[in-house]
Amino acid sequence: MLKNSIYSYKEALDKEGIIFTFCGPVSHDIVEGIGITLKNQMQIDEVNTTTTMKVFSIFIEQVQNVIHYSQERCEKSFDFGKGIIVIGNNDGKHFIVGGNKISKSKGAILKSNLNDLVLMDKDELKELYKQKRKQNDNEESKGAGIGFIEMARKSSQPLKYSFEKIDEEYSFFSIEVVI
């Protein structure tokens, strides 16, 4: 990539309204520094507090998905999931996109759950959220169901997601939330 113009890459990101992008291993330590930087940038851009908090909250949910569920792990530490997080602003709306490698079997379950979420209105999402909070957590889950419900509740548009085939065993899952 560097043999091409990194400046051209930066210009392309600017043109798309990208204000932040991170690709690679993600840990809880990295999240703290990025979160502070993100909040500071939004204050500089004079984004209202409600929007800032929603963007930050969705950012945290997206990062948690990468840390906990990415099938791609850092070779030296399995506490680091690998993935991508992109935050931008386009036409006055903020968007947060996250993505990571997942097994196709988990992807099928996730797709079914997400299909249900995008069909729900805000009241239905609120009720589902209350129900999930009362239920005992699934042994294998680290709260992903509630996280996706939270994303859907805070989003100004239905969640957009995709599963891109990597090979016979894995897909690349991505999800976009618009505030």
C-alpha positions in Angstrom: 0.0 0.0 0.0 2.7 2.5 0.9 4.2 2.1 -2.6 0.9 3.8 -3.6 0.0 7.1 -2.0 -1.0 7.0 1.7 -2.2 10.5 1.1 -4.6 9.2 -1.5 -5.9 6.7 1.0 -6.3 9.5 3.6 -8.2 11.6 1.0 -10.5 8.7 0.2 -11.3 8.3 3.9 -11.9 12.0 4.2 -14.2 11.9 1.2 -16.3 9.2 2.8 -16.6 11.1 6.0 -14.4 8.7 8.0 -13.2 10.4 11.3 -11.6 7.2 12.8 -10.6 3.8 11.6 -8.7 1.0 13.4 -7.8 -2.4 11.9 -5.9 -5.0 13.8 -5.7 -6.6 17.3 -8.1 -5.1 19.8 -7.8 -5.2 23.6 -9.5 -3.5 26.5 -6.4 -1.3 26.9 -6.6 0.0 23.4 -10.3 0.7 23.8 -9.7 3.2 26.6 -7.2 5.3 24.6 -9.3 5.3 21.5 -12.4 6.1 23.5 -10.8 9.2 25.0 -9.6 10.3 21.6 -13.0 9.7 20.0 -14.8 11.7 22.8 -12.3 14.6 22.5 -12.7 14.7 18.7 -16.5 14.9 18.9 -16.2 17.7 21.5 -13.9 19.6 19.1 -16.5 19.0 16.3 -19.2 20.3 18.7 -21.3 17.2 18.4 -24.1 17.3 21.0 -23.7 15.2 24.2 -26.5 12.8 23.4 -25.1 11.9 20.0 -21.6 11.6 21.5 -22.7 9.2 24.1 -24.6 7.1 21.6 -21.6 6.9 19.3 -19.3 6.1 22.2 -21.7 3.4 23.4 -22.0 1.8 20.0 -18.2 2.0 19.6 -17.8 0.0 22.8 -20.3 -2.6 21.7 -18.6 -3.0 18.4 -15.2 -3.4 20.0 -16.6 -5.9 22.5 -17.8 -8.0 19.6 -14.3 -8.0 18.1 -12.6 -8.8 21.4 -15.0 -11.6 22.4 -16.2 -13.2 19.2 -13.5 -12.7 16.5 -12.2 -16.1 15.3 -9.0 -14.3 14.3 -6.8 -13.9 17.4 -3.5 -12.3 18.0 -0.8 -15.1 17.9 0.9 -14.1 21.2 -2.3 -13.4 23.2 -5.7 -14.8 22.8 -7.2 -11.9 24.7 -6.8 -9.8 21.5 -9.4 -10.3 18.9 -8.6 -9.0 15.4 -11.1 -6.9 13.5 -11.9 -3.5 12.1 -13.8 -0.5 13.5 -14.8 2.6 11.4 -16.5 5.7 12.6 -17.6 8.5 10.3 -20.1 11.3 9.7 -22.0 11.6 6.5 -24.9 14.0 5.8 -25.1 14.9 9.5 -25.4 11.3 10.7 -22.7 9.4 12.5 -22.0 5.8 11.5 -20.1 3.1 13.3 -19.1 0.0 11.4 -17.4 -3.0 13.0 -16.3 -6.3 11.5 -14.5 -9.5 12.3 -14.1 -13.1 11.2 -16.6 -15.6 12.6 -17.4 -19.2 12.0 -20.2 -19.9 9.5 -22.2 -21.9 12.2 -22.2 -18.9 14.6 -22.9 -16.6 11.7 -26.1 -18.5 10.8 -27.4 -18.1 14.4 -26.4 -14.4 14.4 -28.0 -13.7 11.1 -31.3 -15.2 12.3 -31.2 -13.0 15.5 -30.3 -9.9 13.5 -33.1 -10.5 11.0 -35.6 -10.5 13.9 -34.1 -7.3 15.3 -34.3 -5.2 12.2 -38.0 -5.9 11.9 -38.7 -4.6 15.4 -39.8 -1.1 16.3 -38.4 0.9 19.3 -41.1 -0.4 21.7 -40.5 -4.0 20.7 -36.8 -3.6 21.1 -37.2 -2.1 24.6 -39.4 -5.0 25.6 -36.9 -7.5 24.2 -34.1 -5.8 26.0 -36.0 -6.1 29.4 -36.7 -9.8 28.8 -33.0 -10.5 27.9 -31.8 -8.7 31.0 -34.0 -10.9 33.2 -32.9 -14.2 31.5 -29.8 -16.0 32.7 -26.9 -15.5 30.2 -26.2 -18.3 27.8 -23.0 -20.1 28.9 -21.2 -19.4 25.6 -22.5 -15.8 25.3 -20.7 -12.8 26.8 -23.8 -10.6 26.3 -23.8 -10.3 22.5 -27.6 -10.6 22.3 -28.1 -7.6 24.6 -25.3 -5.7 22.8 -27.1 -6.0 19.4 -30.4 -5.0 20.9 -28.7 -1.9 22.4 -27.3 -1.0 19.0 -30.7 -1.4 17.4 -32.3 0.7 20.1 -29.8 3.6 19.7 -29.7 3.5 15.9 -31.7 6.0 13.9 -32.0 3.4 11.1 -32.4 -0.4 10.9 -29.1 -2.2 11.5 -27.2 -3.1 8.3 -25.1 -6.2 8.3 -23.4 -8.6 6.0 -21.6 -12.0 6.0 -18.9 -12.2 3.4 -17.6 -15.7 2.6 -13.9 -16.2 3.5 -13.8 -19.9 2.9 -15.9 -23.0 3.7 -15.5 -22.5 7.5 -15.5 -18.8 8.0 -17.2 -15.5 7.1 -16.4 -11.9 7.7 -19.2 -10.4 9.7 -19.8 -6.6 9.5 -22.5 -4.4 11.1 -23.3 -0.7 10.6 -25.1 1.4 13.1 -26.3 4.9 12.2 -26.9 7.6 14.8 
